[in-house]
Amino acid sequence: MAEWWVTAIGFIICLGFVGGIFVYFLRETLNSEDSTRIDAVKKEID
């Protein structure tokens, strides 16, 4: 039974590492500051 617990906890830790790396590189790629710098929103005064 202990082997199942160690396997499950190890699997969850591995999923956490993979998910963290995925989110890190996804946030670096989708840098939200670039969108305002490249395509600035023009404010219209009515």
C-alpha positions as CSV (number, residue, x, y, z in Angstrom):
1,M,0.0,0.0,0.0
2,A,2.9,2.4,0.8
3,E,4.2,1.8,-2.7
4,W,0.9,3.1,-4.2
5,W,1.1,6.3,-2.0
6,V,4.7,6.9,-3.1
7,T,3.9,6.4,-6.7
8,A,0.8,8.7,-6.5
9,I,2.7,11.5,-4.7
10,G,5.6,11.2,-7.1
11,F,3.2,11.4,-10.1
12,I,1.5,14.5,-8.6
13,I,4.9,16.1,-8.1
14,C,5.9,15.4,-11.7
15,L,2.7,16.8,-13.0
16,G,3.3,19.9,-10.9
17,F,6.8,20.4,-12.4
18,V,5.5,19.9,-15.9
19,G,2.5,22.2,-15.4
20,G,4.7,24.9,-13.8
21,I,7.2,24.8,-16.7
22,F,4.4,24.9,-19.2
23,V,2.7,27.9,-17.5
24,Y,6.1,29.7,-17.1
25,F,6.9,29.4,-20.8
26,L,3.3,30.2,-21.8
27,R,3.4,33.4,-19.8
28,E,6.8,34.4,-21.3
29,T,5.5,33.8,-24.8
30,L,2.2,35.6,-24.2
31,N,3.7,38.7,-22.7
32,S,0.8,41.1,-22.3
33,E,2.9,44.2,-22.3
34,D,4.0,43.6,-25.9
35,S,0.4,44.0,-27.1
36,T,0.1,47.6,-25.8
37,R,3.6,48.5,-27.0
38,I,3.2,47.1,-30.5
39,D,-0.5,47.9,-31.1
40,A,-1.4,50.8,-28.9
41,V,-5.0,51.6,-28.2
42,K,-6.0,55.0,-29.4
43,K,-8.3,56.9,-27.1
44,E,-11.0,58.9,-28.8
45,I,-12.4,62.0,-27.2
46,D,-16.0,62.6,-28.0
